[in-house]
Amino acid sequence: MGRLLFLAIAAFALYGLAPQLLDMWDAVPRLRRVSAFWFGVMLVLEAGSYACTWALTRVALPQVSWFVAGTSQLVSNAVSKTVPGGAAVGAATGFRMLSVSGVEKGSAGAALTANAIISNGVLFCLPMVALLLSIVGAPVPNGLDRVAWGGAILFILLFGLGFILVRYDRPIRIFGRFIERTFGAIYHRIHRADPPTADSIMHQRDEMVGGLGARWKRALAASVGNWLLDYFALVAALMAVGVRPRFSLVLLAYGAAALLGMIPLTPGGIGFVEAGLTAMLVIAGVPGEDALLATLAYRVVSYWLPLPAGLVAHLLFRRRYGTAYAALATGG
């Protein structure tokens, strides 16, 4: 009954988003306006983002090969994006694939938990970096070389902020109290218990450091690289349609879209991300048609193309680990 209720809620959510999804479907033929060059740039950036995720797994579990790190992430990512509320199912699939490859279950669980904490921590730092950048108010520059310099500055800002929050207690307590006040009010309005608190955030930080040990700096760098390269895929999509909004506003729009992608009502947040990201880009000053086209181009490389990649990874992993993985795939 619980699953049926969840599927009914997901269907209702998709029904409510149907007008926006139909508008986007009608706009798909306009993707031919985006040159193959820019799609190539976005693909390279997304590939780099995924490689950072694999590196993050190998930082937490040094004994894991690049093959296992890559295939387990691609498969779990594809599962999480094709099933409503699939984040938990995808994480469980990745965990079991690591176990099949020979990783001890306790180590895998602790490492993946630490990775999730540091990755989500970097995501929640994006709005603060966007506010810092808003003081400068610089638009997205012309030319990929200048964008690369902007990316280097963003990397330093995000890594520095993450380093401070991990290394020192006082800043994270201030950050935790802000989160506690903000989400406490939201939880109170929706009548939910146990909102995040400063103490719980401190505990998660300590758990992450305990799980990664001295390797947390490399994990932080890999996590920052993962989010930033994905963000610059969105920047490339905007450059492809000929618009140059402020760096800070695009970063805020990207952070909001990433959070919308975590909404478990639809697979991979489909519908929520497209509608939300388009609306946020319009608020950032992008014309409506250009915002829709850039969103579609970005979602092609960040959402749709990784799905067949996950199928290929599944076949490659099954070929190498044979019977043990067949038992995993059938729930054995």
DAFEN-V33815 format. One record per residue. N is the residue number from 1. RES is the residue in one small letter. PSI is psi in whole degrees, 0 to 359 (* if undefined). Layout:
n=[N N]
res=[RES RES]
psi=[PSI PSI]
This chain:
n=[1 2 3 4 5 6 7 8 9 10 11 12 13 14 15 16 17 18 19 20 21 22 23 24 25 26 27 28 29 30 31 32 33 34 35 36 37 38 39 40 41 42 43 44 45 46 47 48 49 50 51 52 53 54 55 56 57 58 59 60 61 62 63 64 65 66 67 68 69 70 71 72 73 74 75 76 77 78 79 80 81 82 83 84 85 86 87 88 89 90 91 92 93 94 95 96 97 98 99 100 101 102 103 104 105 106 107 108 109 110 111 112 113 114 115 116 117 118 119 120 121 122 123 124 125 126 127 128 129 130 131 132 133 134 135 136 137 138 139 140 141 142 143 144 145 146 147 148 149 150 151 152 153 154 155 156 157 158 159 160 161 162 163 164 165 166 167 168 169 170 171 172 173 174 175 176 177 178 179 180 181 182 183 184 185 186 187 188 189 190 191 192 193 194 195 196 197 198 199 200 201 202 203 204 205 206 207 208 209 210 211 212 213 214 215 216 217 218 219 220 221 222 223 224 225 226 227 228 229 230 231 232 233 234 235 236 237 238 239 240 241 242 243 244 245 246 247 248 249 250 251 252 253 254 255 256 257 258 259 260 261 262 263 264 265 266 267 268 269 270 271 272 273 274 275 276 277 278 279 280 281 282 283 284 285 286 287 288 289 290 291 292 293 294 295 296 297 298 299 300 301 302 303 304 305 306 307 308 309 310 311 312 313 314 315 316 317 318 319 320 321 322 323 324 325 326 327 328 329 330 331 332]
res=[m g r l l f l a i a a f a l y g l a p q l l d m w d a v p r l r r v s a f w f g v m l v l e a g s y a c t w a l t r v a l p q v s w f v a g t s q l v s n a v s k t v p g g a a v g a a t g f r m l s v s g v e k g s a g a a l t a n a i i s n g v l f c l p m v a l l l s i v g a p v p n g l d r v a w g g a i l f i l l f g l g f i l v r y d r p i r i f g r f i e r t f g a i y h r i h r a d p p t a d s i m h q r d e m v g g l g a r w k r a l a a s v g n w l l d y f a l v a a l m a v g v r p r f s l v l l a y g a a a l l g m i p l t p g g i g f v e a g l t a m l v i a g v p g e d a l l a t l a y r v v s y w l p l p a g l v a h l l f r r r y g t a y a a l a t g g]
psi=[322 318 319 319 318 317 324 319 318 317 320 320 316 324 318 330 0 315 316 320 322 320 318 321 320 333 354 317 336 350 342 344 337 125 156 329 313 326 323 318 315 321 318 317 318 321 319 321 316 322 324 323 318 321 323 319 319 335 316 326 83 337 351 135 164 325 311 317 316 312 319 322 318 318 313 325 316 319 314 336 359 355 132 131 29 358 316 319 318 317 319 322 314 320 316 327 319 321 318 324 353 4 133 134 320 317 317 316 315 318 316 325 315 318 317 320 312 326 314 327 317 320 317 345 342 315 324 320 323 322 321 318 332 337 322 320 29 138 168 123 161 141 136 332 318 325 322 319 319 323 322 319 317 319 315 317 312 316 318 317 316 320 316 316 329 322 328 145 318 313 321 333 320 314 318 321 324 314 321 315 318 306 336 317 320 315 323 321 323 8 46 146 171 59 161 140 167 320 320 324 319 318 318 320 314 325 320 313 321 323 328 338 221 353 4 331 317 323 320 316 318 321 318 316 321 308 319 319 324 320 318 341 321 319 319 323 321 319 328 330 5 27 153 73 178 142 313 320 323 322 320 316 319 315 319 319 322 321 322 327 342 353 120 7 329 154 122 19 21 136 305 315 312 311 316 317 319 315 318 322 324 318 326 356 7 131 146 312 320 322 318 317 318 320 315 316 317 319 332 314 334 336 307 314 326 344 307 331 324 323 317 317 321 315 319 318 319 324 322 320 1 240 318 320 328 319 322 313 330 6 13 *]
